[in-house]
């Protein structure tokens, strides 16, 4: 993965927050940048699509950490 541990943790936080509240424009931009770091083609996706992809990326990160 291209993300650091801190970036993955920030993504986890923003994804969790998005389930409870609306993200601010700055938070959405940060989430978009983090996800685009792993998948550049996702930069222009809708917020719902970003959240789904972000959840997959976080799950992949957790799985790879558990196996490695």
C-alpha positions as CSV (number, residue, x, y, z in Angstrom):
1,X,0.0,0.0,0.0
2,X,1.1,3.5,-0.7
3,X,-0.5,4.9,2.5
4,X,1.4,5.2,5.8
5,X,-0.1,3.9,9.0
6,X,-1.1,7.4,10.0
7,X,-2.9,8.0,6.7
8,X,-4.8,4.7,7.0
9,X,-5.8,5.7,10.6
10,X,-7.0,9.1,9.3
11,X,-9.0,7.4,6.5
12,X,-10.6,5.1,9.1
13,X,-11.5,8.1,11.3
14,X,-13.0,10.0,8.3
15,X,-14.9,6.9,7.1
16,X,-16.3,6.4,10.6
17,X,-17.3,10.0,10.9
18,X,-19.0,9.9,7.6
19,X,-21.4,7.3,8.9
20,X,-22.4,9.5,11.8
21,X,-22.2,13.0,10.4
22,X,-21.6,14.8,7.2
23,X,-18.0,15.5,6.5
24,X,-16.8,19.1,6.1
25,X,-15.5,20.1,2.7
26,X,-12.0,19.9,4.1
27,X,-12.5,16.4,5.5
28,X,-14.1,15.2,2.2
29,X,-11.1,16.7,0.3
30,X,-8.7,14.9,2.7
31,X,-10.5,11.6,2.3
32,X,-10.6,12.0,-1.5
33,X,-6.8,12.7,-1.5
34,X,-6.0,9.6,0.7
35,X,-8.1,7.3,-1.5
36,X,-6.7,8.8,-4.7
37,X,-3.2,8.0,-3.4
38,X,-4.1,4.3,-3.6
39,X,-6.4,4.6,-6.6
40,X,-5.9,7.7,-8.7
41,X,-8.9,7.1,-10.9
42,X,-11.2,7.5,-7.9
43,X,-10.4,11.2,-7.5
44,X,-13.6,12.2,-9.3
45,X,-16.0,9.6,-7.8
46,X,-19.0,10.5,-5.8
47,X,-18.7,10.7,-2.0
48,X,-20.7,7.4,-1.6
49,X,-18.3,5.6,-4.0
50,X,-15.3,7.0,-2.2
51,X,-16.6,5.7,1.1
52,X,-17.2,2.3,-0.3
53,X,-13.7,2.2,-1.8
54,X,-12.2,3.6,1.4
55,X,-13.8,0.8,3.4
56,X,-12.4,-1.8,1.0
57,X,-8.9,-0.2,1.3
58,X,-9.0,-0.1,5.1
59,X,-10.2,-3.8,5.1
60,X,-7.3,-4.7,2.8
61,X,-4.9,-2.9,5.0
62,X,-6.1,-4.7,8.1
63,X,-6.0,-8.1,6.4
64,X,-2.5,-7.5,5.0
65,X,-1.3,-6.4,8.4
66,X,-2.8,-9.6,10.0
67,X,-1.3,-11.9,7.4
68,X,2.1,-10.2,7.3
